[in-house]
């Protein structure tokens, strides 16, 4: 599955983050070939149905801060 690795500034260990599309209830895969429709704006607003959650990666589990980056490109057509 597509995990987001923790940034080096994180102090937690043994976990990663995943992004889930809550409309389809599937994990988001990363890369240029991953596209999905966000629907029609209502009142000028589009809600991105995305949710981040923790996943266990193995190794020693240690509590602490968690930081990760994910970049999204949005194209309007």
Secondary structure, 3 states (H helix, E strand, C coil): CCCECCCCCCCCECEEEEEEECCCCEECCCCCCCCCCCCCCECCECCCCEEEEEEECCCCCECCCCCCCCCCCCCCC
